[in-house]
Amino acid sequence: MGDSIDDLQICEPARRIDQFEQMLRLLVSICLLTLCGAQDGSGDLDAVIKQIFGEPTTAKSIQPSTLVPGIVKPVDKSCKMDDGRVGECVRYYLCNSNNSVITDGIGIIDIRVRDGPCADYMDTCCLTPDTRNENNPITPPPDTQPQRQGCGWRNPDGVGFRITGDKDGESKFGEFPWTVAVLNSDYIDPRIEPVNENEPDGQKLNVYVGGGSLIHPSVVLTAAHYVAGAKALRARAGEWDTQTTKEIYPYQDRDVAKIEVHKDFNKGNLFYDIALLFLSTPLDLAPNVGVACLPPPRERVPAGTRCFATGWGKDKFGKEGRYQVILKKVEVPVVARDVCQEKLRATRLGHFFELHTSFMCAGGEPGKDTCKGDGGAPLSCPIQYETDRYMQSGIVAWGVGCGEDGTPGVYVDVSNLRNWIDDKIAGMGYDPKVYTI
């Protein structure tokens, strides 16, 4: 998080279709970024700019961009194997030979390789006899471990495939299946021509608002300051790389039917910065879509516990910061309240600053912090004595800078507000046991 608590978003194309449209969308993005920056007359370096996600798709189909009219043209998918033989670029789970790379999954994907034999790093060069039909993809072998029951299960190796080249904190696909992207599903920008001028309401732009977590198939937990007063929101679960739809398990979109904001939320100081999004229809649990656990009421995580914050927010503060394409993770230690308050008093907040009881702190390690656009995202801490199982102890709220000087980040204390969550969940007819450890 940075010095301002204003929402910060970024304009970019939703999905790539082929190399020609990639170049075209890049030019459109540059123009939109310039326009978005100029629109805010305040001169604030953190002027609001918007990030656009694509329309819902499945892993087996690609829809045209919502920014540029989609024109499907024949694409040369031919490629050369390492031995010189000619093959065809197909998705990694449609090639028999790719399955032989490892024995406990589909394949190994290098997320840094974007100049190989195929234009998309999620594609592999495959000999024609080894190519499968899209209706018969290679699927990961059944998990031989006992079936995991309940909430909060992390997949440290990912699901469906493994990745290499993850040197900047990229998460694995499906590693944190409860992390959700919150979108504004009714954004209209007069500077962007409609996809189809004869159907102005046919396709809407999905604009990235912030992060969230799935605590029930029908409920998303997030920060109030991102969603209070919003009119049309959508939750996207199972997202990973926002620039591709080629993962074997698709993301899922659901419209938000009701927004419940804490009655004591204060948009000036962000006290009680918590909200629940009730979805129009429940999400389907899948390998890349799961439910978070929540801590028991007032059971705070001990100081020093190392937890994961996840999100698509900026990597650093200021204009040089960039939003993330692949879901990132950062491991940060929980900081005791008194220690955190003293560190915050050493900033421009001053010597009389008092940390409200609705907050907790984590971080303080230089260069490791949540940042702009991560608001509402979960802080997930390990559950003692249960390997790979986590509970959401915090919600990204605010901070001073983005870890430049070792100042901890401030999070909503979920344990302190657990009773409020339970009351609202039960009031809608849902069972709080879904997210109970």
N, C-alpha and C positions, 0 to 999 in steps of 0.2 A: 504494500500500500504506500501511497505517497503523501505529500503535504496536504492535498485537498481531498475532501470526501465526495467531490462531484463524481458522477458517473463518467467513465471514459470508455469510449468504444472506437472501433476502427473500421473503415470501409475497405472491403476487398472482395474479389469474386468468390462466388459460392462454391463452384465446382469446376474442374477442368475437364474438357471433353477430348480435345486433340491439340496438337502442337500449335496450329494456326490460331485457335481460339484462346490458347494460353497467352500468346503474345498480345492478342486483341484485348483480353481482359486486363493484362498488365497495364496497358495504356489507359484503359478506362479507370483502373484503380488509382493511378497517379493523378488523373484529372479529378476524381472524386475526393481524394485526400486533400488536394489543393483547395477545392471548393469548400470542403468541410472546415478546414482551418480558417479560411477567409470569412466564413459565415459568422464566427464568433467574434464580435467586435471588442471584447474585453481585453484582448492582448495577452490573456493568460496562456502561459506555455502549455497548460494542461487543458486547452480548449476541447470541448466534446467532439469526438469523431466516432463514426459508427462502423462496426464490423458485421458483415453480412454472411450468414450461414445459408446453405442451400435448401431447396425444397426437399421434403422427405423422399428418400429413395430406398431401395433395398440393395443388398450386395450383388444382386444379379441384374441390375438395371441402372442406367445413368440417365438422368433427366437434364434438359438444357438448363443453362444458367438463367437466374432470374434477373441478371443485369443486362445481358446481351441476348437478343433473340437467338435461340438455338437452331443451328442449321446442321443437320447430320450429313456429313460428307464421307465418301469412301476414304479409308485410311490405310496406308500401307503398313501392315503389321509384320512384314517379313523381317527376319533377323538372322544373324549368324551365330552358330554355336561356337564354343571354344576351339573345336576341331575343324572349323570351317564349313560344316554342313549348314544348310539353310533351314531355318525353323520359323515358327510363328510366335509373336508375343501374345501370351494369354495370361489371365490372372493366375496367381501362384497356386491356387487350389484346383486348377483345371489341367495340370500337367502331371502325368504319372511319374516321370523321372524326378520331379521336384520332391516327391514324397519320400524318396530314398535318401535325402540329405540327412535327416534325423529319424530316429525310430519312435519318438514319443510325440510327434506332432506333424504338421503338414510340411513345414520348411523353415528355413532361416532367411529373414528379410533384412537387408542392409538399408536402413532408412537414409543413409548418406549417399547411396548410389543413385544418381539421377542422370548419369551420362553413360550408362551401360548400353547393351544391345537393345534395350527397350526404353521407351520414353518415360514410362512410369515405373518407379521403384517397386511397386506392388505387382508388376508383371514379370514373367520369366520367359526366356527363350526356350521354346519347346518344339521338338520334332513332331510333325503332323501325326504320325501313328500313336504318339503318346498323349495327344490332346483329348481331353474329355469334353462331353457336352455339358452345358451350364446346368442342366437338370440332374447331372450326376457328378457333383464335385467331390473331391477328396475331402473327407471329414476327419478330424482328429480321432485317434483310437479312444475307446471308452476309458474313463479314469478307473484305474485298478484300486485306488484308495477307497476307504469307506465313504459312503455318501455323506457330504457335509450338510448339516441341518441348521436352519436358523439364519441369522443376519451376520453381516460384518466380515465375510470371508474375502480376503485379498488373494489375488492370483499373482504371486511374485514373478512367475515366469511367463505371464500372459496366457491367453487362450487362442487356439487356432494356429498360431505360428510364433516363432521367436524372432526377436530383432537383435541386430548388431548396429554399432555406430551410435548408440545412445549415450553420447558423451556430455550432453548438456542438460541432464535431468529429465529426459523424455521418459514417460511411463511406458510400460508394456501395454499392448492392446488388451483391454479387459482387466487390467491389474487392480483398479479401484472401481468396481462395477456400480458403485452407488453414486459416483460423481455425475452431476447433471449440468447441462448448459441451459440457462434460462434465456429465452428469446422473446423479442417483441414481434408478434406475428401479424401486426397490422400497421407496419411502418410505411408511410407514403412520402416519397421525396420528389417534389415537382421537377427537380433537375434531371431525373432519370426517366427516360421514355418507357412506357409500359411494354411488357413482353409482347402482348397482343393488344393493339389499340382498340380492337373490336370487343375485347373482353377485359375491361379495366380492372375487374375484380377477379379475374381468372387465376392469376398468380400473385401472391403476396411476397414481399421481401421479409426474410427472417433475420432480424437484427439482434446481434449478441448483446445481452443486457448484463449478465454476470453468471456466477456459479451457483450451485445448489447441490443438495444430496437427496437421494431417494430413501425415505424412511418407511414407506409403505407403498405397495404398488399403485396407490392412488394419491400419494401425498409427497410433496417436495418441501424440504426445509431450506430456508435461505435467509438472507439479510433483508430487513425491512426497507432500508434506504434505497435499495435497487428496485423494489416492486411497489412501494406505497403509492397509490394513485394511478397505477398502470391500468390500462383499459383492456388490452388484448395480449396475453402472454401465452407462451408455449414452452413446454419442457421437453428437452431432448436427452434421452438416456442412451447409453451405449456408444456415444460419440468418442472418437479418438483423434484421427487425423482429419481435420476439417476440410482438407483439399482432395480427399479421395472417398469413393464409395466402394472400394474394391476389397474391403475386409469380408471374410466369409460370413460373419454375423452382422446384420445391419443394425444401424441405430433406430430408435423408435421415437416418434413425436406424439405428444398429447397436448391438446388445448387445456388451458387452465380455466376451470369453471368458477372458482372462488378464491379470493385472496384474503387471508386472515392475518392482520397485523396486530402486534401486541398493543393493547390499549394505552400503555404508558410510553410507547415509542416517541422519542424526541428527535426530530430531524436536525436540530441544532447541535446537540452534543452526542447523538446516537445512543443514548441510554435505551435499553431494551430493544436493541436493533435486531429483531427476530420476526419472521413471518412464515406462514405455511401456505403452500399452493395446493389446492385440492383440484385434481385432474378430472376432466370430463369422463374419461374411461380409464380403467387401470392399465398399467404397463404389463407386458408379458415378461416374467422373469426368464432370463437366458444366461448363457455363459458370460456375456458382456454386460448384463443388466441385473443388478442385485440390490439388496436392501441394507442400509447401514444400521448398526446397533447404536443405541444411545446409552450414556452412563446413567446409573441410578441417581435419583434426586440428591443434589448437594454432595455427591461423591466425586471430589476433584482429583485429577491426576497428580501424582507427586511431582514436585519440581525435579527437573533433570530428565524426565521421561522423554524419549525421542519419538516424535510424531511426524506424520506426513501431511503436508498441505498440498492440494492438487488444484490445478486450474489452467486456463488458457490466457492468463493475464500477462502484462508486460514483464520483460526480464530485468528492467532497470528503470529508475526514475528519470523523468524529463523527456525531451524530444528524441533523444537517442534511443530510448527504450522501444522495444518491438513486441507486438503481440505474438503469441505462440500458435503455431499451426497444429502441432501434436501436443496432446495433454501432457503438461509438465508436473513433476512432483519435486518437493523440496522437503528435506528432513530437518526439523528444527526441535530444540529442546524446550520443554515447558519451563517457564520462569516463575518463581514465587511472586506473589502479589506485592509484597513489600519491596522486594528487589526491583521489580518492574516499575513500580511507582517512583522509586528514586531515580532510575534511569530516565524515565519520562520527564521528571522534574529538571533534569540536566539539559533538556532540549528547550526550544522556544516556548513550551507550555508553561515553564516557570516553576518556582519553588513551592508554590501553593497548590499545584495541581493534585487532585485526588482521583484515584482510579475507581470508577463506579463498580458496585458489586455485581453488575450484569456482565462484567468483562473479565477475561483471563488473559494471560500473556504467553507468548512462545517466540523463540528466535534469539536474537542478540549476537549471533555469529556473523561476522562481516561478510557481506555478499550473499547471504542466505536468508531470504525473506519472501513473503508474499508481496504482491505489488498491484498496480492499477489493473482493474478488470477482474481481479480475483475475488472481489467482494461477494459474499454469500457462499463461497466454496467451503468445503469441509476441512477441518483439521482432525485427522484420524489417528488415534493413539492405540497402541497394542493392548490387548486384553491379557492380563497376567495368566500364565500357565496354559494359554491356548495359542499354539503356533499358527501364524498367518491369520489370526482373527483380531479385528479392530473395532473400536467404538468411536463415534464422533464426539469429541470433547469440546470442539470449538467451531465457530463460524467466522470466516475472515470478515473483519469489520473495518479497521482503520490503522493508521500508523504514522510515524514521522519519517519520511523518506522510505527507501526500500532496502534496508539493511546496510547502507553505506557506512555508518559509524557504529554498528553493533547495537543499535537501539532495538529492543524487542517489538514485535508486531502485536497488535491488540485484537483479540477475538471475543466473540460473544461466548459467555460461559454457558454451555448447553446444560450442564448438570444443575446449575442454579435456576434454570428455566424449564426443567424437565416437567414439573407439575403443570405448568401452563400448556406445554405441548400435549401432555396426556389429556387434559381437560378438553382441548379443542378437537383432538382426534376422536375421543369418545363421543363428543357432542355431535360429530358428523356420522356416528354409527360405525366407526372403525375400531379395531382392536389394538390397543397399545402393545400387546404382547408380541406383535410382529417385529418390533425393533428392540425388545427387551432381552437383555443378556440372560 
